Amino acid sequence: MSWKDRIPRKRVRQLRALQQHLKTTAQATSDRLTRHWRNESRMFSVHIPKTGGTTFMTVLASHFGDRLVKDYELPREEVNRLIGGRTSYCVHGHFWTDKYADVPDADYVTWLRDPIDRLISQYNFWHNYRFPHDPVWRRVHYDKLDFLSFAKLRYISNEQSRYIAGKPIESFAFVGLMEMFNEGMELFRDQFAIPFDPASLPRLRDSRQFRTVFDRSQLTRKDEVVLRDAHALDHDLYM
């Protein structure tokens, strides 16, 4: 089964409908564009692991330049210091949405991915890189966890939902699907008036030549049911 067959039809319809809406209705983005033109835009880009966030960051960096703050486990005080007195900036990284809940008039953006595919990608990632400070990496390597045991760890249970941290997904200014990355990037470009050439996008990390320890074809139907139940919140979020 290809990834296209697994994309929720509702999400595909929503994406296409929103693309058409943005092409025909200027009012849909007027407030956001006004802030952009006034140099008052504040964007928080929630990078859920293994959803294309590193590639997405290259587009943000080309637009925001030194106004892009990379928050990968930074203290809030350090982020505030890096922002300085700027009124227009983008914070991108691995953080939960509630970290910046006090910032007014902010646009939240993120990318989601099929929960099982994301877990497989993360499992393979741990086998291609060393992160000895990370408790999940240590469990995978020192305990030699197989994929199903890894996927049931409480540390990574419903990880996409934990990053969203209770914020209604409908309140996000943009939500993309990694499985439709190029289409999502075109939508993002239209929605925020951030110019870039889609053909110039770097390759997604998962398309590079990594050692594949596990792939989805090794799962049985029973395995998939067990994983959907174990990550029910992520499954509902994605659907």
VMD Tcl script that draws the C-alpha trace (Angstrom):
set ca {
  {0.00 0.00 0.00}
  {1.44 3.38 -0.96}
  {1.41 6.41 1.36}
  {-1.17 8.03 -0.93}
  {-3.63 5.26 -0.11}
  {-3.17 5.94 3.62}
  {-3.74 9.70 3.62}
  {-7.08 10.45 5.32}
  {-9.53 11.43 2.60}
  {-10.98 14.10 4.86}
  {-7.57 15.74 5.16}
  {-7.04 15.64 1.40}
  {-10.43 17.25 0.81}
  {-9.71 19.89 3.45}
  {-6.34 20.71 1.94}
  {-7.69 21.00 -1.58}
  {-10.70 23.03 -0.46}
  {-8.51 25.43 1.49}
  {-6.14 25.81 -1.45}
  {-9.05 26.75 -3.69}
  {-10.48 29.06 -1.05}
  {-7.19 30.94 -0.69}
  {-6.89 31.34 -4.44}
  {-10.32 32.88 -4.77}
  {-10.83 34.75 -1.48}
  {-8.32 37.43 -0.50}
  {-10.12 38.12 2.78}
  {-9.01 34.75 4.16}
  {-5.49 36.06 4.70}
  {-5.99 39.84 4.92}
  {-5.24 40.22 8.66}
  {-2.19 38.00 8.45}
  {-0.83 39.78 5.40}
  {-1.46 43.16 7.03}
  {0.70 42.13 9.98}
  {3.30 40.84 7.52}
  {3.43 44.15 5.63}
  {3.64 46.06 8.93}
  {6.51 43.82 10.01}
  {4.50 42.64 13.02}
  {4.09 38.94 12.23}
  {4.84 36.44 15.00}
  {5.00 32.80 13.98}
  {5.53 29.71 16.08}
  {6.46 26.66 14.02}
  {6.00 23.49 16.05}
  {8.45 20.90 14.73}
  {7.05 17.51 15.67}
  {9.91 15.01 15.23}
  {10.03 13.16 11.90}
  {7.42 15.28 10.11}
  {9.65 17.20 7.69}
  {10.45 20.06 10.07}
  {14.14 20.26 9.18}
  {13.32 20.78 5.50}
  {10.58 23.26 6.41}
  {13.06 25.21 8.51}
  {15.17 25.98 5.43}
  {12.23 27.89 3.93}
  {11.62 29.76 7.18}
  {15.33 30.61 7.41}
  {15.43 31.99 3.87}
  {12.50 34.31 4.65}
  {13.06 35.33 8.28}
  {16.87 35.34 8.26}
  {18.15 36.45 11.67}
  {14.54 36.81 12.83}
  {14.31 32.99 12.95}
  {14.93 31.60 16.44}
  {15.59 27.86 16.68}
  {14.09 26.56 19.90}
  {15.34 23.05 20.42}
  {14.90 22.72 24.19}
  {15.94 26.29 24.90}
  {14.78 27.99 28.12}
  {12.09 30.59 27.51}
  {14.42 33.31 28.82}
  {17.00 32.45 26.17}
  {14.37 32.55 23.41}
  {13.24 35.98 24.63}
  {16.85 37.17 24.58}
  {17.32 35.96 20.99}
  {14.08 37.63 19.89}
  {15.23 40.86 21.50}
  {12.97 43.80 20.72}
  {11.78 42.46 17.38}
  {8.08 42.67 16.61}
  {8.32 40.26 13.67}
  {9.95 36.86 14.15}
  {9.54 33.11 13.85}
  {10.32 30.55 16.53}
  {10.82 27.05 15.14}
  {11.71 23.89 16.99}
  {10.74 21.03 19.29}
  {8.43 22.74 21.79}
  {4.89 22.27 23.00}
  {2.39 24.93 21.99}
  {1.62 25.97 25.56}
  {5.18 27.26 25.99}
  {4.24 30.49 24.19}
  {0.54 30.68 25.01}
  {0.99 34.17 26.44}
  {2.14 35.70 23.12}
  {-0.79 37.58 21.50}
  {-1.73 37.54 17.81}
  {0.63 34.69 16.97}
  {0.32 32.32 14.03}
  {0.93 28.65 14.86}
  {2.02 26.29 12.10}
  {2.92 22.61 12.13}
  {3.14 19.43 10.07}
  {1.52 16.09 10.88}
  {2.31 12.60 9.66}
  {0.68 9.18 9.64}
  {1.40 8.06 13.22}
  {2.71 4.61 12.34}
  {4.96 5.93 9.57}
  {6.29 8.56 11.95}
  {7.11 5.94 14.56}
  {8.91 3.78 11.99}
  {10.88 6.80 10.82}
  {11.88 7.66 14.38}
  {12.91 4.07 15.10}
  {15.14 4.01 12.00}
  {16.49 7.44 12.94}
  {17.66 6.16 16.32}
  {19.55 3.40 14.50}
  {21.35 5.86 12.21}
  {22.49 8.43 14.77}
  {23.87 8.51 18.29}
  {22.06 10.43 21.04}
  {23.41 8.85 24.23}
  {21.86 11.63 26.37}
  {18.36 10.67 25.19}
  {16.51 8.07 27.30}
  {14.64 6.69 24.27}
  {17.87 6.23 22.31}
  {19.41 4.44 25.27}
  {16.43 2.10 25.55}
  {16.56 1.28 21.84}
  {20.29 0.57 21.81}
  {21.14 -0.81 25.23}
  {17.94 -2.84 25.63}
  {17.94 -3.71 21.90}
  {14.23 -3.01 21.55}
  {12.40 -4.32 18.52}
  {10.07 -1.90 16.74}
  {6.83 -2.91 18.47}
  {8.41 -2.65 21.93}
  {9.82 0.74 20.98}
  {6.44 1.96 19.69}
  {4.77 1.09 22.99}
  {7.18 3.12 25.14}
  {5.34 5.68 27.26}
  {8.02 8.28 26.41}
  {6.77 8.49 22.82}
  {3.10 7.71 23.32}
  {0.92 10.05 21.20}
  {3.89 12.35 20.62}
  {2.19 14.47 17.98}
  {-0.72 15.20 20.31}
  {1.66 16.05 23.17}
  {3.35 18.69 21.02}
  {-0.06 20.18 20.16}
  {-0.65 20.32 23.95}
  {-4.40 20.70 23.85}
  {-4.47 23.61 21.41}
  {-7.38 23.05 18.97}
  {-5.87 22.01 15.65}
  {-8.45 24.23 13.93}
  {-6.85 27.27 15.58}
  {-3.55 26.72 13.77}
  {-2.91 29.11 10.91}
  {-1.43 26.25 8.91}
  {-1.33 22.46 9.24}
  {0.48 20.44 6.59}
  {0.74 16.73 5.96}
  {4.21 15.36 5.37}
  {2.76 12.91 2.85}
  {1.68 15.92 0.75}
  {4.71 18.07 1.46}
  {5.01 19.90 -1.86}
  {1.28 20.65 -1.99}
  {1.41 21.83 1.61}
  {4.35 24.12 0.87}
  {2.43 25.74 -1.97}
  {-0.47 26.32 0.42}
  {1.89 27.79 3.01}
  {3.38 30.11 0.38}
  {-0.05 31.37 -0.68}
  {-1.31 31.73 2.87}
  {1.62 33.74 4.22}
  {2.89 35.45 1.07}
  {6.34 33.96 1.66}
  {8.00 33.63 -1.74}
  {10.01 30.55 -2.61}
  {10.41 28.21 -5.57}
  {8.93 24.78 -4.71}
  {11.45 23.21 -7.10}
  {14.26 24.54 -4.91}
  {13.09 22.72 -1.78}
  {15.71 20.38 -0.33}
  {14.90 16.71 -0.19}
  {13.03 15.47 2.85}
  {15.38 13.83 5.31}
  {13.55 10.50 5.01}
  {14.28 10.37 1.28}
  {18.03 10.26 1.90}
  {19.93 7.00 2.00}
  {19.57 5.80 5.58}
  {20.02 2.30 6.87}
  {16.48 0.92 7.14}
  {16.12 -1.33 10.14}
  {12.34 -1.66 9.94}
  {9.65 -0.86 7.38}
  {5.88 -0.97 7.41}
  {5.64 -4.11 5.29}
  {6.86 -6.04 8.33}
  {3.73 -5.18 10.31}
  {0.73 -7.46 10.39}
  {-2.82 -6.13 10.41}
  {-3.02 -7.05 14.08}
  {0.15 -5.07 14.74}
  {-1.37 -1.99 13.06}
  {-4.52 -2.26 15.16}
  {-2.44 -2.50 18.33}
  {-0.41 0.55 17.32}
  {-3.49 2.59 16.45}
  {-4.94 1.80 19.86}
  {-1.65 2.67 21.61}
  {-1.50 6.01 19.77}
  {-5.23 6.69 19.51}
  {-4.88 10.43 20.17}
  {-2.38 10.82 17.33}
  {-4.56 8.73 15.06}
  {-7.59 10.94 15.78}
  {-5.50 14.09 15.33}
  {-4.20 12.92 11.96}
  {-7.61 11.76 10.76}
}
mol new
graphics top color blue
foreach p $ca { graphics top sphere $p radius 0.5 }
foreach p [lrange $ca 0 end-1] q [lrange $ca 1 end] { graphics top cylinder $p $q radius 0.2 }
display resetview
